Amino acid sequence: MRLVKVEMMNATERIAEALQMRGLFVAVKNDFIIFTEGNTKTDVEKTRALLTTIGIPTLWEENKFQVLINHTPISTIKLIMNVSGVEFPVHMEGYHFQWRAFAQRRFGIKVMPWI
């Protein structure tokens, strides 16, 4: 992520970018961040809890939300991307280690660690 690109983003775009870096499938449309296919109900609930804990004001409608501020600092984005995780056992088949499994996700297999 280039710093110049990040500086030009508004709060909605910054938070969507951080959630994508986290491994969630989101899209921005008409100032709403929409959870696209591939996310579970738990993903949405935990994301909502995380944003509430951080103190980002949002307006939720089922699987999409709107950020109610225009600007958010880069430190908030780093907090979303780097919040600590919880270990859990994952069985991985041999094909998970191939390039295709990595390339179809932004940074590999999704891990939902927060809260």
C-alpha positions in Angstrom: 0.0 0.0 0.0 1.6 3.3 -1.1 1.6 6.1 1.4 0.5 8.7 -1.2 -2.5 6.6 -2.2 -3.5 6.2 1.5 -3.3 9.9 2.1 -5.7 10.6 -0.7 -8.3 8.1 0.7 -11.3 9.1 2.8 -12.2 7.2 6.0 -14.5 4.7 4.2 -11.8 3.8 1.7 -9.1 3.5 4.4 -11.2 1.2 6.6 -12.2 -0.9 3.6 -8.6 -1.3 2.6 -7.6 -2.3 6.1 -10.4 -4.9 6.2 -9.3 -6.3 2.9 -5.7 -6.5 4.2 -7.2 -8.4 7.1 -8.6 -11.0 4.7 -12.3 -10.0 4.5 -14.1 -9.7 1.2 -15.5 -6.1 1.1 -16.4 -3.6 -1.6 -17.1 0.1 -1.4 -20.3 1.3 -3.2 -22.0 4.6 -2.6 -20.1 5.3 0.6 -21.1 1.9 2.1 -18.7 -0.9 2.8 -20.4 -4.1 1.7 -19.4 -7.6 2.8 -19.4 -9.6 -0.4 -19.7 -13.4 -0.9 -17.1 -15.4 1.0 -17.7 -13.8 4.4 -19.6 -15.5 7.2 -22.1 -14.0 9.7 -19.4 -14.3 12.3 -17.1 -12.1 10.2 -19.7 -9.4 10.1 -20.4 -9.6 13.8 -16.7 -9.5 14.8 -16.0 -6.7 12.4 -18.8 -4.7 13.9 -17.5 -5.4 17.4 -14.0 -4.4 16.4 -15.1 -1.1 14.9 -17.2 -0.3 18.0 -14.3 -1.1 20.3 -11.9 1.1 18.3 -14.5 3.9 18.5 -15.3 4.3 14.8 -18.9 5.6 14.4 -20.8 3.4 11.9 -24.3 2.9 10.6 -25.1 -0.7 9.9 -27.7 -2.3 7.6 -27.4 -6.1 7.6 -24.2 -7.0 5.7 -23.1 -3.4 4.9 -22.2 -0.3 6.9 -21.4 3.3 6.4 -18.6 5.1 8.2 -19.9 8.3 9.8 -16.6 10.3 9.7 -14.7 11.8 6.8 -11.2 11.2 8.0 -9.4 8.6 10.1 -5.7 8.5 11.0 -3.4 6.0 9.5 -2.8 4.7 13.1 -6.4 3.5 13.1 -5.9 1.6 9.9 -2.7 0.0 11.3 -4.7 -1.0 14.4 -7.3 -2.8 12.3 -4.6 -4.6 10.3 -2.5 -5.5 13.3 -4.9 -6.4 16.1 -3.7 -9.5 17.8 -5.0 -12.9 16.9 -6.1 -16.0 18.6 -4.6 -19.4 17.8 -6.8 -22.1 16.6 -6.1 -25.4 14.8 -6.5 -25.4 11.1 -6.2 -28.5 8.9 -4.5 -27.7 5.6 -4.4 -29.9 2.6 -1.5 -30.0 0.2 -3.2 -27.8 -2.3 -3.4 -25.0 0.2 0.3 -24.5 -0.2 0.1 -23.9 -3.9 0.1 -20.6 -5.6 -3.6 -20.6 -6.6 -4.8 -20.8 -3.0 -2.6 -17.8 -2.2 -3.5 -15.8 -5.3 -7.3 -16.0 -4.8 -6.9 -14.3 -1.4 -5.2 -11.0 -0.9 -2.8 -12.4 1.7 -3.5 -16.1 2.0 -6.0 -17.9 4.1 -8.4 -15.6 6.1 -7.9 -15.6 9.9 -10.6 -13.9 12.0 -8.8 -13.3 15.3 -10.3 -10.2 16.9 -12.3 -10.0 20.0 
